[in-house]
Amino acid sequence: MDAAPPDEGRDPERDVAAPGNAFSHGEQARESTHPARRGDTRTRIQQVALELFAEQGYERTSLREIAERLGVTKAALYYHFKSKEDIVRSFTEDHFCRLDALIAWGREQPPTAHTGHEILQRYITILIEGSEVFLFLERNQASVASSGGGKHRFEQFRPRLNALVEIITGPNAQPRSRIRAATAIFAASVFFTHDPLTPADEQAQGEDGADTRQPLDRDELRKIVLELADDLTRDIALG
């Protein structure tokens, strides 16, 4: 049987169940012996949380609502995440894991222009696939920063971008080459996390007040940004 729900008088956001109580013995055993299934559940929780954060805001969304939409008990949700802050932290942790994998791959490749192009291509893919997370973080900066992790996340992000720059340019590159590679990566980051080409709200309404903004074509944007990045890095001398 599922663990008993928290007492009504207790704060559901602080009501943390121990992992051993989160599932029935059968459910817990299946999670433990099937890591892929556990990963799928974790991903589902992240997706549902993002949906609710987008619909009603981060502050107004509770763990209970996330569990209800998932169709699981709160205790089952606690098995994976103890708080909303844990869910947000998992977004950035997953992003950093993907960047680390890209960096590890790049360091094993020959220092060629093709490697630089592939690094940029794969980095853009990571940004596109995480665009919903970036949009959430941008729209909830105050709430996310108040959790105390905002500055720490930035401190973790910068050295990874520096590592990508070094792979593209080589370890002993001149400042000009490093700046051009950093600009290419920055351009990709901006265009795939902020949609800067979207018109301002006051310029995007027709006479009837309807939203006239057209969604950006991601494939076309990928092509344009990659061309720009290649132009910036094409003449970088690796050494």
N, C-alpha and C positions, 0 to 999 in steps of 0.2 A: 504494500500500500504506500501511497505518497505520504511524505512527512506531513504532520499536522500543520495547518496554516498558523501564522503568528497570531497572538492575541490581538483583538481589535484595538485595544488601548495602547498598543505599542507602535512605534514608528516603523512603518514597513520598509523605509529606505535604510534603516539601521538593523533590521531584523535579519541577521546573518545565520544561516543554517550551516552546520558542519557538513563537509563533503559526504561523509558517510551517511548522513540523514537525508541527502537531497533526493535520492531515488530509492525505489524499492531495491531489495538485494539483487533481483533479476536485472533491473534497469542499470544499476551501478555496474554489475558484472559485464553487461554488454558494452557499456561505455568504456570500461577499462580494457577489454580484450579487442575492441575495434576502434583504434585511434582515428581511422578515417571517418567513422560515424561520429565520433566526438568532435572532429574538426568540422563536419557538416553542420552539427547542431550549433556550434560556436558561430559559424558563418551565418546561419539563419537568424540567430539572436542579433547579430550586428546589422543585418539587413532590415529586420523588423524595427529595431531601435532607430535606425536612420529614417525609416518611413514615418515613424511617430514623431521624431524630432522635427522633421520637415513639416508635418501636418499641424502640430500644435505647439511647437517650440520645446527646447531642451528643458527649461525650468518647469514647464507644466506637464511634462511626461514623467510618470512614475514607473518603477520596476514592475509594480502590479499590472499596469496597463500593457507593458511589453510582454509579460508572461501570459496575460489573457489573450492577446492577439496571436501569440505563438500556440496557444492551446495547451500550455503546460502549467504546473504549479509554480508558485514563487520559489519554493524550495528547490525545484529542478533548475530554475534559472540561477539561483545562488551557487549551484555546483560549478557554473562557468564564470559568473561575474557577481561580485559582492555588492556592486554599486553602479550607478550610471557613470561615475568617473572612471571605473574600471573598463567600461565599454568604450568610452572615448579614448582611454589610454591604449586599448587594444588596436584602435584604428591606426594610430601613429606607430605602434610597435610593429604591426604588420607591414606598414609602408617602409619602415627602416629595414626590416628583414629582406624585402624585395630589393631595396637599394644595395644592401650588403651583398646579396647574391649577384647583382649586376657588377658591382665593384670586383668581387672575387673572380667572376668570369672575365672581365676586362683585363685584369692583371695577368691572366694566363694566355692572353692573345698576343700576337706579334704587334709591335708598335707601328701600325700602318694607318693610312687615311681610311681604309675600309673599316678597321677596328673603330676609329673615331665615329664614323658614320653609323655603325651598328650600335655603339654605345648611345648615341643620340636617339636612334630609332627605338631602342628598347626603353630608354628613359621616358620618351613620349608615351609609349604604351602603358608604362606604370602610371603616369599622370592621368591618362584618359580613363583607365580602369578604376582609379581612385577619385575621379572628379566629384562624385556625390559626397564623399567624405570631406574633400577640400571645401566644397560649397557650404557644408554644414559648419566646418570650423570657421570659415569666414563670416558667416551670418551669426555666429554665437561666440564671437571673440571674447566679450566681457564675461560670459558665464564660464567659458573654458579657462580663461586666464585666472579667474577667481579660485579655480581648483588648485592652483599652485604649480601646474605642470606646463603652462605655456612657455615660460622662459626656458625651462629645461628641455622642452622639445626643440626649440630653436637651436640651443647649444648642441643638440645631437645631430641636427640637420646639416649645419654648416660644414663640419669636417667631411661629411659624406659627399657633398657637392665639390669640395676641394679635391677629394680623391678622384672623382670623375674627371675634373679638369686635368689633373696630372696624368691620367690614363690617355686622354685625348692629345695632350701636348708633349708628354714625356716628362721625366723628373727634373730635367735641367733646362727647361724652356725659358726663353726670354720673357720679360714682363708683357710685351706686346702680344705674344702668342697666348699667354695665360689669360690676359684680359679678353681677347677675342673668344677663347673657349668658354670662359665664364659668362660672357654676354650671350653666347648661343644657348647655354644651359638656362640662364635667367630668362631669356625670351620664351623658351619652351615652358618653363615653370609658370610664367605670368599668363600666357595664352591658354593654358590648359587647366588653370585653377581659378581664374577670375573672370573669364569671358569679357575681356576689355573692349571687344568690338560690339557688345550689346548696347544699343542706344540707351541714353538716360531715360528714366521713367517718364519725366515730363515731356520728352520728345517722342515717346513711343505710343501715344494715344491718338486714336482717330477722333473725328468730330463727335461720335457717339460714346466716347470714353473707352472704347474697346482697346485692348492691348494689341498693337500692330507690330510688335517685335517678331522677327523671324529667327527661329533657332539656328545656331551656327551648324554648318555641315562639318562634323568632326573629321571625316576623311579628307575633305578639302583643306581644313585648317591644319591637319597633320602634314599634308603635302607642302603647304606654304611655309610652315614653321621649320620643317626639315630642310627645305631648300635654303631658307635664311641661315639656319645653323651650318649647313654645308658651305655656304658662301663665306661665313665667318671663319671656318676652320680649315678650308681647303688648302690655304698656303702656309699652314703651320708646319714648321720643320721639326720633325721628331728627332730626338737625339738622346 
